[in-house]
C-alpha cells in the first residue's frame, strides 16, 4: 500500500506539472464542450462549449477545423420575424477580456458540415479552434446521446417555431440561412450533395505491445512482454444502442504450456444520457495446453510440473458481465461492474468479480494540439470458490482446495495521440506468495517453509500476484469510421 501511495503521489505531481506548464501557454480556456450523436445518414452536426479569455485584451474566434467533417463554420442561431434563422458568422466571434462566451444551440455555435463519419454517443472527437491572438487551441468534444439536454438547450425548444426539434435536426442551407428545403425529412439533417448515408455497421481493430500482460493483478505472461490483436464488428440499432461481437488474442505463458489466449466476446451497449451500460459474455480459450498431474487425472505417463504444481490441459472458461460508466463532465468519469463464472480457469471454482474505476482526463487546453492525457485507477474484489479434486490439497482438502478471494488495484497515467495510447500502470494485490501459488499453479514457484499452509502444503510461493509496473503501447481504429476508438476493454 505504501508503494501505491508513493506511485499515486508521483503520478499526480507529474500531471500537475504538465498541466501547469501547458495552462500557461494559452490565455484561452475551453470547457463544457459537447455535441449530440447523429442518426444514420446525417451529414451535419453542432458543437457547443464555453470559451474563457483570461487575458487583459479581447480575442476573437475566427475559425475551426477537424478531420471529422469536410467543413466547420461558426454560425449563429436567432429569431427573425418569429422564425428561426441560422447564419454564418464570417468575421468570427469576439471573446471579451477576462470574460467568457457560451456557444449554445440558441446562439453562436460551431457547425459540422459534411460529416465523414457518424457521431456516436460515448465517443470523443477533436476540433482545433483558431483565435486571432491565442492561436490554435485543440478541444476534445464528447459525443452525448441523441436526446441529450442541458441548461443551455432548454431555450431552443421554447423558441418560436422550434417545438421539440433537436439541434441535430435543424436544416442548414448553403448560404447559412435556415429554410424549408424540398425532400427534407424529419428526424435527420438533410444529406449534402455527394454525401452517402452512413452504415450502422462498423469494425474496430486494435493492437498492442506491452511489457507484461496483467489481468486483475496477476501476470498472464510470466512477467514477460506480450502482444495483443483484436477485431470487433458492431452494429448500431439506434445512436443509444449498439450490439457487438469480437475476437482478441494475447500471448501468454501458462503452467500448462499454453502460449496464447484467444478471447471471444459479444454483447450490447445501451446509453442513457451520461450513463453508458455494457452487458455481455466473454469466453477465454487457451489452445495447446498439456495435462500436468498423475493418472488418473492425466493420461498415463503424465507427471506434475517440475516444481510439483499441477494443471489441467484445458484452462478454458467463460464469464458473463454487466458494467456501467457515468460521465460526470468532460474531465471525469467513473463506473463499476460485476462478472461471474461457474468455473474460473476450468478449476471447478466459481468466481464473482466486483470492480470500480475512475478516470480523470486532462483538459485539451493543457496539452499540445492532438495530444491527450488521463489518470485512471481500478479496484476489484474477486470472490472465489472451491476447486474440484484435480487441485486437491491433502490432507486438509482432499476433495478440492478453497481458492483465496483477493483484492486487486491499479493506477495508470496515459498519453494519447491520434489512434495511439501509451499507458504506464502500476498493479498490485493483497495475495501472499503462498495464496498466489494456490490460485495460479505457477510453474516458476519456488519452495519456502514460510509458504506452507493448509491450502498450500508443499510450500511453493509465486511472485505472479505482486507489485508490477507495466508499459503498454496500443492502437485502436475503426475501419468504416476512421479515428473512432475501440470501445471494449476487459475488467
C-alpha positions in Angstrom: 0.0 0.0 0.0 2.9 2.4 0.8 4.3 1.8 -2.7 0.8 2.5 -4.2 0.6 5.8 -2.3 4.0 6.9 -3.4 3.2 6.0 -7.1 -0.1 7.9 -6.8 1.7 11.0 -5.5 4.4 10.8 -8.2 1.8 10.4 -11.0 -0.3 13.3 -9.6 2.7 15.5 -9.3 3.6 14.7 -12.9 0.1 15.5 -14.1 0.1 18.8 -12.2 3.5 19.8 -13.6 2.3 19.1 -17.2 -1.0 20.8 -16.6 0.7 24.0 -15.1 3.2 24.2 -18.0 0.6 24.0 -20.7 -2.0 26.1 -18.9 0.4 29.0 -19.0 0.8 28.6 -22.8 -2.6 30.0 -23.7 -4.9 32.7 -22.4 -7.9 30.8 -23.8 -9.6 28.0 -21.8 -12.3 25.8 -23.1 -14.7 23.7 -21.0 -18.2 22.1 -21.2 -17.7 21.1 -24.8 -20.1 18.6 -26.3 -22.1 17.5 -29.3 -25.0 15.2 -30.0 -24.9 11.8 -31.5 -26.1 11.9 -35.1 -28.6 9.4 -36.8 -27.6 7.3 -39.7 -27.3 9.4 -42.9 -26.9 12.7 -41.1 -24.3 14.9 -42.8 -24.1 17.8 -40.3 -24.0 18.4 -36.5 -23.4 21.2 -34.0 -20.7 21.7 -31.3 -21.2 23.7 -28.1 -18.8 24.9 -25.4 -17.8 27.7 -23.0 -14.8 29.7 -24.0 -13.0 31.8 -21.4 -10.4 34.6 -22.2 -8.1 35.1 -19.2 -6.1 37.8 -21.0 -6.4 41.5 -20.4 -7.2 42.1 -24.1 -10.1 40.8 -26.2 -9.5 37.9 -28.6 -11.6 36.5 -31.4 -12.5 33.0 -32.5 -12.1 33.2 -36.3 -12.4 29.6 -37.5 -12.4 25.9 -36.6 -11.3 22.7 -38.2 -11.5 19.0 -37.7 -10.9 15.8 -39.6 -14.5 14.7 -38.7 -16.1 16.9 -41.3 -15.5 18.5 -44.7 -16.0 22.0 -43.3 -16.6 23.7 -40.0 -18.4 27.0 -39.7 -19.1 29.5 -36.9 -22.8 30.1 -37.1 -25.4 32.0 -35.1 -29.0 30.9 -34.4 -31.5 33.7 -33.9 -35.2 34.5 -34.2 -36.1 36.9 -37.1 -39.8 37.9 -37.5 -40.9 35.0 -35.4 -38.9 32.4 -37.3 -35.6 30.6 -36.5 -32.7 31.5 -38.8 -29.1 30.4 -38.8 -26.4 32.4 -40.5 -22.7 32.0 -40.9 -20.6 34.5 -38.9 -17.8 35.2 -41.4 -15.8 37.5 -39.2 -15.8 35.2 -36.1 -16.9 35.8 -32.6 -15.3 38.2 -30.1 -14.3 36.9 -26.7 -14.0 39.9 -24.3 -11.0 40.3 -22.0 -11.3 38.4 -18.7 -14.7 37.1 -19.7 -16.4 34.1 -21.2 -18.8 33.3 -24.1 -21.1 30.3 -24.4 -21.6 28.5 -27.7 -25.1 27.0 -27.4 -27.9 25.8 -29.6 -29.9 29.0 -29.5 -26.9 31.3 -30.2 -23.4 31.1 -31.5 -22.2 27.5 -32.2 -19.8 25.6 -34.5 -21.4 23.8 -37.4 -20.0 20.5 -38.7 -20.8 20.3 -42.4 -20.2 17.1 -44.5 -19.6 14.7 -41.7 -17.2 12.0 -42.6 -18.5 9.6 -40.0 -21.4 9.1 -37.8 -21.1 10.7 -34.3 -21.7 8.0 -31.7 -22.7 8.5 -28.1 -19.7 7.9 -25.8 -17.1 8.8 -28.4 -14.9 11.9 -28.4 -13.9 14.0 -31.4 -11.2 16.6 -31.6 -11.5 20.1 -33.2 -9.0 22.9 -33.5 -10.1 26.4 -32.7 -8.2 29.3 -34.3 -8.0 32.6 -32.3 -6.6 35.9 -33.5 -4.2 36.3 -30.6 -4.1 33.0 -28.7 -3.5 30.9 -31.9 -4.7 27.4 -32.2 -6.4 25.6 -29.3 -7.2 21.8 -29.5 -10.5 20.8 -27.9 -11.8 17.3 -27.0 -15.6 17.2 -27.6 -17.5 14.3 -26.0 -20.5 13.0 -28.0 -23.6 12.8 -25.9 -26.7 10.7 -26.7 -29.1 11.9 -29.4 -31.6 13.1 -26.8 -29.1 14.8 -24.5 -30.0 18.1 -23.0 -28.6 20.6 -20.5 -29.4 24.0 -19.2 -28.1 25.6 -22.4 -30.5 23.6 -24.5 -33.8 24.4 -22.8 -34.1 27.8 -24.5 -34.0 26.3 -28.0 -37.0 24.1 -27.5 -39.0 27.1 -26.4 -38.2 29.3 -29.3 -40.9 30.2 -31.9 -41.3 27.5 -34.5 -38.8 25.0 -32.8 -41.1 22.8 -30.7 -39.1 19.8 -29.6 -36.7 19.9 -32.6 -33.1 18.9 -31.6 -30.1 20.9 -32.7 -29.1 17.9 -34.9 -32.3 18.2 -36.9 -32.1 21.8 -37.9 -31.7 22.2 -41.7 -28.7 24.2 -42.8 -28.6 25.8 -46.3 -25.5 26.7 -48.4 -26.0 30.5 -47.6 -26.2 29.9 -43.9 -29.9 30.6 -43.5 -32.5 28.1 -42.3 -35.2 27.2 -44.7 -37.7 24.6 -45.6 -36.0 22.6 -48.3 -37.7 20.1 -50.6 -37.0 16.5 -49.6 -36.0 17.4 -46.0 -37.1 14.5 -43.8 -38.0 14.9 -40.1 -35.5 13.5 -37.6 -32.3 14.0 -39.5 -30.4 16.7 -41.2 -30.5 16.8 -45.0 -27.8 15.0 -46.8 -25.4 17.4 -48.6 -24.6 16.8 -52.3 -22.4 13.8 -52.8 -22.7 12.6 -49.2 -23.7 8.9 -48.9 -25.7 7.7 -45.9 -23.5 6.1 -43.3 -23.9 2.4 -42.4 -24.9 1.4 -38.9 -22.1 -1.2 -39.2 -18.6 -0.5 -38.2 -15.4 -2.6 -37.5 -12.9 -1.8 -34.8 -9.3 -3.2 -34.9 -6.8 -3.0 -32.0 -3.3 -4.0 -31.4 -0.8 -3.6 -28.6 2.7 -4.4 -27.3 3.2 -4.5 -23.5 6.0 -5.2 -21.1 3.7 -7.7 -19.2 0.1 -9.0 -19.7 -1.6 -8.4 -16.4 -5.2 -9.5 -15.7 -6.8 -8.5 -12.4 -3.4 -8.0 -10.7 -1.9 -11.4 -11.9 0.6 -11.7 -14.7 -0.5 -14.0 -17.6 2.8 -13.9 -19.4 5.2 -14.8 -16.5 6.3 -11.1 -16.3 7.5 -11.2 -19.9 6.5 -9.0 -22.8 3.2 -9.8 -24.6 1.4 -8.7 -27.8 -2.3 -8.3 -28.5 -4.5 -8.0 -31.5 -8.3 -7.7 -31.7 -11.2 -7.4 -34.2 -14.7 -6.2 -33.3 -17.6 -5.7 -35.7 -20.5 -3.7 -34.1 -24.0 -2.6 -35.2 -25.9 0.5 -34.1 -29.7 -0.2 -33.8 -30.0 3.4 -32.6 -27.5 6.1 -31.6 -28.1 4.9 -28.0 -28.0 1.1 -28.5 -25.1 -0.9 -30.0 -24.6 -4.7 -30.4 -21.1 -6.0 -30.8 -19.1 -9.3 -31.1 -15.3 -9.6 -31.2 -12.2 -11.7 -31.0 -9.0 -10.8 -29.4 -5.7 -12.6 -28.8 -2.8 -12.2 -26.4 0.5 -14.0 -25.9 0.7 -15.8 -22.6 2.9 -18.2 -20.7 0.7 -20.5 -18.6 1.7 -23.5 -16.4 0.1 -26.0 -18.9 2.4 -24.6 -21.6 -0.4 -22.7 -23.4 1.2 -19.8 -25.3 -1.8 -17.8 -26.5 -5.1 -16.6 -25.1 -7.9 -16.3 -27.6 -11.0 -14.3 -26.4 -14.4 -14.5 -28.0 -17.0 -12.0 -26.7 -20.2 -10.3 -27.5 -23.0 -8.1 -26.0 -24.9 -4.9 -26.1 -24.1 -1.3 -25.1 -27.1 0.9 -24.3 -26.6 4.5 -23.3 -28.9 6.8 -21.3 -27.6 10.3 -21.5 -24.4 10.4 -19.4 -24.8 6.7 -18.3 -23.3 4.0 -20.5 -24.1 0.3 -19.9 -22.4 -2.8 -21.2 -23.8 -6.4 -20.9 -22.2 -9.4 -22.5 -20.4 -12.7 -22.2 -16.6 -13.4 -22.6 -15.0 -16.8 -23.4 -11.3 -17.4 -22.8 -9.6 -20.1 -24.8 -6.1 -21.3 -24.2 -5.2 -23.8 -27.0 -2.2 -26.1 -26.9 -2.3 -26.9 -23.2 -0.8 -30.1 -21.7 -2.0 -32.0 -18.6 0.3 -32.0 -15.6 -0.7 -34.4 -12.8 -0.6 -38.1 -12.0 -3.0 -40.6 -13.6 -6.0 -40.9 -13.5 -6.3 -37.1 -13.6 -4.0 -37.1 -16.7 -3.1 -39.6 -19.3 -0.7 -42.5 -18.5 2.9 -41.4 -18.2 1.9 -37.8 -17.1 3.6 -36.2 -14.1 3.2 -32.9 -12.2 5.2 -29.9 -13.2 8.9 -29.9 -12.2 8.2 -27.9 -9.0 5.2 -30.2 -8.0 2.3 -28.0 -9.2 -0.5 -29.4 -11.3 -2.7 -28.0 -14.1 -5.3 -29.3 -16.5 -4.7 -29.4 -20.2 -7.7 -27.1 -20.7 -7.8 -23.8 -18.8 -10.7 -22.5 -20.9 -13.5 -20.7 -19.1 -16.2 -18.1 -19.6 -18.0 -15.3 -17.6 -20.9 -13.0 -18.0 -20.6 -9.3 -17.2 -22.5 -6.1 -16.6 -20.8 -2.7 -16.4 -21.8 0.9 -16.1 -19.9 4.1 -16.8 -21.1 7.6 -15.8 -19.6 10.6 -17.5 -19.8 13.4 -15.0 -18.3 16.0 -17.3 -15.6 16.5 -19.9 -12.9 15.6 -17.4 -14.3 13.0 -15.0 -16.0 9.6 -15.5 -16.4 6.7 -13.1 -18.1 3.3 -13.1 -18.3 -0.2 -11.8 -19.2 -3.7 -12.9 -19.8 -7.3 -11.9 -18.9 -10.5 -13.7 -19.4 -14.1 -12.8 -18.2 -17.6 -13.9 -19.1 -21.1 -12.7 -15.5 -22.3 -13.2 -12.6 -19.9 -13.3 -9.8 -21.2 -15.4 -11.6 -24.5 -15.5 -10.6 -25.2 -11.9 -14.1 -26.0 -10.8 -14.3 -23.0 -8.5 -16.9 -20.3 -9.1 -15.8 -16.7 -9.3 -17.6 -13.4 -8.9 -15.6 -10.2 -9.7 -16.7 -6.8 -8.5 -14.9 -3.8 -9.9 -14.8 0.0 -9.8 -12.9 2.6 -11.8 -12.4 6.3 -12.3 -10.7 8.4 -15.0 -9.5 12.0 -14.9 -9.0 13.4 -18.4 -6.7 16.5 -18.8 -8.4 19.5 -20.5 -7.3 19.8 -24.1 -6.1 23.4 -23.4 -3.4 22.0 -21.1 -1.8 19.9 -23.9 -0.3 20.4 -27.4 -2.6 20.1 -30.3 -3.6 16.4 -30.9 -2.3 15.2 -27.6 -4.4 13.9 -24.7 -3.7 12.7 -21.2 -5.5 10.9 -18.5 -5.0 9.4 -15.0 -7.1 6.3 -14.2 -7.5 3.8 -11.4 -9.2 0.5 -10.9 -10.0 -1.6 -7.9 -11.5 -5.1 -7.8 -12.5 -7.9 -5.5 -12.6 -11.5 -6.8 -14.7 -13.8 -4.7 -13.6 -17.3 -5.4 -15.0 -20.8 -4.5 -13.5 -24.3 -4.1 -11.8 -26.2 -6.8 -12.6 -29.8 -8.0 -10.5 -32.7 -6.9 -7.9 -32.2 -9.6 -6.4 -29.4 -7.5 -6.9 -31.1 -4.1 -4.6 -30.2 -1.2 -4.4 -33.2 1.1 -4.6 -33.9 3.9 -6.7 -30.8 4.8 -8.6 -30.5 1.4 -8.7 -33.9 -0.3 -11.7 -33.1 -2.5 -10.6 -29.6 -3.6 -8.9 -26.5 -2.3 -10.7 -23.3 -1.4 -9.2 -20.6 -3.6 -8.2 -17.3 -1.9 -10.5 -14.4 -2.6 -8.5 -11.3 -3.1 -8.3 -7.5 -3.6 -6.5 -6.0 -6.6 -5.9 -2.5 -7.8 -4.0 -0.5 -10.4 -3.2 3.1 -11.2 -2.1 4.4 -14.5 -1.1 7.5 -16.5 -1.9 7.6 -20.2 -0.8 9.7 -23.1 -2.9 9.7 -26.3 -2.1 10.9 -29.8 -4.4 10.2 -32.7 -5.1 6.4 -32.5 -2.1 5.6 -30.3 -2.1 5.3 -26.5 0.9 4.9 -24.2 -0.3 3.6 -20.8 2.1 3.4 -17.8 0.4 1.4 -15.0 1.1 0.1 -11.5 -0.6 -3.2 -10.4 -0.8 -5.0 -7.1 -2.9 -7.4 -5.0 -3.2 -8.4 -1.4 -2.3 -12.0 -2.1 0.6 -13.7 -0.3 3.1 -15.7 -2.3 1.5 -18.9 -0.9 -2.0 -17.8 -1.9 -0.8 -16.7 -5.3 0.6 -20.2 -5.9 -2.7 -21.9 -4.9 -4.6 -19.8 -7.5 -2.1 -19.7 -10.3 -0.2 -23.1 -10.1 2.8 -21.0 -11.2 5.4 -23.2 -13.0 8.2 -20.9 -11.7 7.1 -21.0 -8.0 9.8 -21.9 -5.5 9.8 -23.6 -2.1 10.0 -21.7 1.3 8.9 -23.1 4.6 7.2 -19.7 5.2 4.8 -20.6 2.4 3.5 -23.9 4.0 -0.2 -23.6 4.7 -3.2 -26.0 4.8 -4.2 -24.8 1.3 -0.5 -24.8 0.1 1.0 -27.9 1.8 4.1 -28.1 -0.4 5.3 -24.6 0.4 5.6 -23.2 -3.0 5.5 -19.4 -3.4 4.7 -17.4 -6.6 5.6 -13.8 -7.4 2.9 -13.6 -10.2 0.5 -11.6 -8.0 2.8 -9.0 -6.5 3.5 -5.4 -7.4 4.3 -4.8 -11.1 4.8 -1.9 -13.4 3.5 -2.3 -17.0 4.1 -0.2 -20.0 1.7 -0.6 -22.9 1.6 0.9 -26.3 -1.7 0.3 -28.2 -3.5 1.4 -31.3 -7.3 1.3 -31.9 -9.0 2.3 -35.1 -12.4 1.9 -36.8 -12.3 0.7 -40.4 -15.6 2.4 -41.5 -15.2 5.5 -39.2 -11.6 6.3 -39.0 -10.5 7.8 -35.7 -13.2 6.2 -33.7 -11.7 4.2 -30.8 -12.4 0.5 -29.9 -14.8 0.6 -27.0 -14.4 -2.8 -25.4 -12.0 -3.5 -22.5 -11.7 -6.3 -20.0 -12.5 -5.7 -16.4 
